[in-house]
Amino acid sequence: MKRTHLPLNALRVFDAAARHLSFTRAADELAVTPAAVGQQIRALEDMLGVVLFRRTPKGLELTGEAEAGLDALRQGFLQFEESVRAMQAGQSSQSLTTAAPRDLTAKWLASRLARYSQQAPDVRFTLVSADGGIDFTEANLDLAIFWSDGVGDHEGVALSEPLMVTVTGPGSASDTRIAWPGCPVADGEPALRLGDAGLAIDAAANGLGHANVPAMLAEADIASGRVRQIGDAVAVKRGYWLVAPTPQWRQAKVKALVAALTA
C-alpha cells in the first residue's frame, strides 16, 4: 500500500504548539524561532486545508479540527519512539564480530580486547581470521582489520603510523633473512620462509635470523626484550587499518571499540 507523504517536522511543531498553546514556548522547546514555528503551522494548515489555532484575547486556542487529530498524532509519536527503541535493542547484545590477521590477533589485538573487556564486561567477542581477505557482504562482521594502503570503499581509521622495523634475537648473529608473504626476499638471498609476520618475529626471537616486520606487530616483543630492533623504523605505504561498511561503523558498540583500539 502506498503511504501518504507525512510532513513529520510540521506535525512535531504542531504537537509542541498544541501542548504549550504558545508558539514562543514551542520554539524554546524545539530550539527554533517563534517565526519558524508559525511558518510550519501555516504550511501544515495549507496542506490540510484547515485552521489549527485561533488567536483569542486569552491566547491561542485549538480548533475543533486540531483537537480531532491530536490524540491520534500523539499516539503515533509514541509508536515512533517504540520503533526507535526496538531498532536500538540490538545494541544491548554487545556482541562484536571482528576479523583480523591471525598474527595481529596474537601479537596485538587479543591483549587490547582483554583490557577492553575489563572496562566493558558485558561485551562478547567473536574473532575470525582475515587472512585471505574478507567480504563484508557475505560475512556477519562488525569490524575488520586489514594490512593495506587505505580503507578502500569502507569507513575506517589507521591503527598506527605505517612503519616497518627489522628485528632479531637478543644475542643472534645470524644473517639469514626471514621472509613472509608481505615481505619477500631477493632471489638467491639466504632466507627462512614463513607464513606470516608473527611467525617471522618468533623465528627471529629464537635466533634464526632477522625479519622486517610491521612495527606495530613487533612493539610488545621489542618492549619485553624478546627481540631487539636493528636500525630505525622505516615509513611504508601499507599499514593496519580498522575498517567497516558505513552502517556497521555508525553503531554505538562499534564506535566504542574503535575508540578503545585507537586510544
N, C-alpha and C positions, 0 to 999 in steps of 0.2 A: 504494500500500500504506500502510495506517495504521501509523504508528510508535508503539511503546510509549513512554509517558512515562518519561524517564530522569531520575533525581534527580542531576543533574550535580554540584551542590555537595557532596552527601554522598559521591559517588564520588571527587571530588577529595580530600576529607578522608580517605577510606579509603586512597587511594593514598599520601598522606603518612604516615599512621599505619603502613601496612604497610612503607614504606621505613625508617622510624626505629624501628619496634617500640616506640613510645613516644608516648602522647597528648600529653605535655608538649612533646617536641621537635617533633611535628607542629603543635602550637598555635603554637610560636615561628615556624615556617616560614610558617604561614598568617596570622600576626598576629591570632590569636583566643585565647580562653582554653582551657585543657585541658577545662573543663566543657563548652564549646561543641563541642569535638571529640567528647567522649563522647556528647553528645546526638545529634550527626549519625550517629555509628556505630550507636547504638541504634535510631534511626529507620530507618536502612538495613537493619539486621538484621530489624526488624519487617516492613518492606516485602518483603524477600526470603524471610523465613521460615527463615533460617539463622543460625548463630552464626559470626562472623567472627574473633574473637580469644578466646584463653583466657589467663587470668592464672595464671602459674606462679611458683614461688619465684624463678626466674631472670628473671622479667619477662613481657612479652607474647609470645604465640606465635600464628601464623596457624593457623586451622583448615584442614582439607583443602578445605572448600568455598571458603574465601577464596583459597587457593592456586590452585584450579582456574580462577578467573576473573581472576586478577591480570595474567597476561601479555596477555590479550586487552584488558583495560582499559587497560593502558599503551600498547599499540599504538593503541588508539582515541584516547588523548590526543595521541599523535604525529600521527595523522591530522588531529585538530582543529588542531594547530599549523600543519601544512602548508596546511590550508584557509585559515587566517587569513593566512598569508604570501601565498597565491595571490590572496586578495581585496585585499591591500595592494599587490600588484605594480603595479597601475595607477598608484599614486603615483609610481613610479620614472620614468614617462614625462616627468613635469614639463612637461606640455603644458597651457596655460591659455587658455581662450577667454573673452574679456571683451567685453561690449557697452557702448558709451558714446556719448554725443552726439559728432558729428564735431568740433564746436568745442572741446569739453572735451578730446578726444584731442589735438588740435593745440596747444592753449594750456597744458594742464596734465598730462595723463596720459602722453603719449609720453616726455617728459623724465624722468619718475619711473620709468617702466618701463625706460628705458635705464640709469638708475643702479642699479636693482634687478638688471638683467642682469649688471652688473659684479660684484655680490656673489654671484649665483647663475647662472653662465654656462651651466648645463645647461637652464635654463628656456626653453621656446619659447612665444611668444605668438601668438595669433590674435585680431585686433581686428575687431569688426564694429560697424556703426552701430546705435545705439539710438534714432535719430530715428524718430519714429512709433510707438514702443513695442516691447516685446519680450515674447513669451510663452515662458516657460521650459519649458512642456510640449511646445513644438514646436521649440525651438532647442536645439542641443547646447552649452549655455552653462555655464561655471563661475561667472561673476560678471557683474553688470551695474551700471552707474552711471546713475541717473536724477536729473533735476531735479524734485523733488516735495516734498510736505509730510510724508513719512514712508516707512516700509518696506513698508506695506501688509500682505500676507499672508506676507511673507518674513522671513528674518533679515537684519539689516543694521546699519550704523553710519553716522552723518553724517560726511562727509569734512571739513567745516569748519562754522563758525558761519554760518547763513544771513544773508548781508549783501548789499546792493546798493550800488554806487558809481556816480557819474557821472564819466565820463572824456571828455577832449577832447584834441586835438593840442597839443603844447608851445606853439606860437605861434598857435593858431587863435582867431579872434574870431567864428566863425560861430555863429549862434543856431539853426541848423537842428537839429531833434530827429531822431536816428537811431533808427528803430523796428525791432523784430524781433518774431517771434511771441509770445515770452514777455513782452514789454514794449510793448504797443500805445500809440498816442498818441491824443489827443482829435481829434475831427472838426474839420477846418479848420486844425489846427496844422501849420506848415511841417515837413515830415518827409521823410527818406530811408528807405525801407522795404527791409530786407534779410532774408535767410533765417534767420540765427541770431545769437547774441550775439557769437560770434567775428568774424563779418564786420562787426558793428557796431563792435567795438573797432578793427579795421583801418581802417574808414572814418573813425573819429574820429582815429586816428593820422595819417591823410592830410589832416586839416584840413577834413573835410566836415561837421563838426558835433559835437554831444555826444550820448553814449549812456549810458543807465542799464543797467548790466550786473551779473551776479554778481561779487562782489569776488574770489572765488577764481579766476575765469576771467581777471581783469584783473591779478592781482598781479604776474606776470612783466613785463608791458608797463609797469606803473607803476614797478616797481623799476628797469627799464632806462632810463626816461625817454622811452620811445616815446610814452606818453600821460601826461597829468597828471590827478590827481583833483581834482574840483571839490566842495568841501564835505566833510562827514563821511559815513561809511558809515551806511546805514540798515538796521535789522533787518527782515526779512521772514519770511513763513511758509514759503516754499519754499527749498530748498537742494539740494545734491548729496548723494545717498545711495548708498552702496555696498551692494548687496543680492544675496541668493541664496536659493533654497529651502534648507530645513534640511539635506538630505543633502549638497548641494554645500558649504554653509557649514562642515560638520564636517570636510571634507578637510584633511589637513595642508598640502598645497600651497596651498590657498585661504587657510587661516589665516595662512600665512607672507606671502602677498601682501597680505592685508588689514592685517597688522601694519606692513608696509613703507609702504603708502599712507596710513596714518593716523598714522605716527610724527610 
